[in-house]
Amino acid sequence: MNWDRVERKLGAQNLALLATRKVGVVGLGSGGSFVAQALAMSGVGSFVLIDDDVLESSNLVRHVADARDVGRHKAEVMADLIHHRNPQAAVEARIGRIEAHVNALDGLDLLVVAVDGEGAKYVINQACLARNLPAVYAGVYERGEGGDACTIIPHQGPCYACWSAELRDGLVDPRIDEELDYGMINEEGTLDAEPGLWLDVVRVASAQGDMALNWLLRGTPVEKPLPANTVIIANTLLEITEGEHTLPYGAVWVNIERDPHCLVCGDAMRAGRLKDEANAQSLDDLMHETGLTLEEEHEK
């Protein structure tokens, strides 16, 4: 494997650093597959890939895999593709939902979250908080009109629960009336699959991957100082905040603050004033507020 161009960009020492990094990717669909492959091609040396889906022919127009892999589990497909791009990489493929593989998050340096279901994201959020594990999330809006990517650092800002409550309610009007994909969120707070181009998805996924790489390189001379924890990307003319339109290929940075009353990371939880029993129920409480249930997530 010739890493000359990557080494000239990042430097030999930083390339060696990336070779020691271990990244988890939950969700190997249109966006997650792109991010996983991009990080492998940037020199990341170890991966844990988690997904329960099988690659179908309908996935091929928005996936890094091709027709040779139809019928195989996406996690196994991506493990092979990563090895083709970076033969030295260590890759563990986990087939199943994240709820059954939470232990796979142990020992990671970073988690890339590319699942569609909000319920799964709440499970991931609590698992990351318990492990002090940073995560990079992304979502695409209706018909790929735009999307957002954010870095969630436990106990140094919002958790995903209070980030989502603020961003979805306060900044973006999803205007959803059909089915969606790769984090596209409808007015009920649930996610499904939507017509759209892979180009629309990978613009957002590229930002997610770049934010992930930037976190892995934190403290080095090549780390890019980011202006906020969240970027909102416009693929078309998009009204990100009321009365203000962002042009195609434009972006707006926003900093989402932690909600001190959040059921997951709020002050009461952080101070340890809630009992362990209440801790165990916080996910149920949060999902009840959004109208989601884990049973509904499994049915999708």
HUMO-V984061 format. One line per field, one symbol per residue. ss: DSSP state (h for helix, s for strand, l for the rest). burial: + if it has 16 or more other ideal C-beta (glycine too) atoms within 10 Angstrom, else -. A space follows every 50 residues. Layout:
ss->???
burial->???
This chain:
ss->lllhhhhhhhlhhhhhhhhllssssslllhhhhhhhhhhhhllllsssss sllsllhhhhhhllllhhhlllshhhhhhhhhhhhllllssssssllhhh lhhhhllllssssllllhhhhhhhhhhhhhhlllsssssslhhhlsssss sslllllllhhhhhhhhhhhlllllllllllllllllllllllllllhhh hhhhhhhhhhhhhhhhlllllllllllllssssslllssssllsssllll ssssllllllllllllhhhhlllllhhhhhhhhhhhhhhhlllhhhhhhl
burial->--+--+---+---++-+++-++++++++++++++++++++-+++++++++ ++-++---+--++++---+---+++++++-++--++--+-+-+++-++-- ++-++--++++++++++++++++++++++---++++++++++++++++++ ++++--++++++++++++--++-+-+---+++++++--+++-++-+-+-+ +++++++++++++++++-----------+++++++--+-+-----+---- ++-+-+-++--+++++--+------------++--++--+-+-+--+---
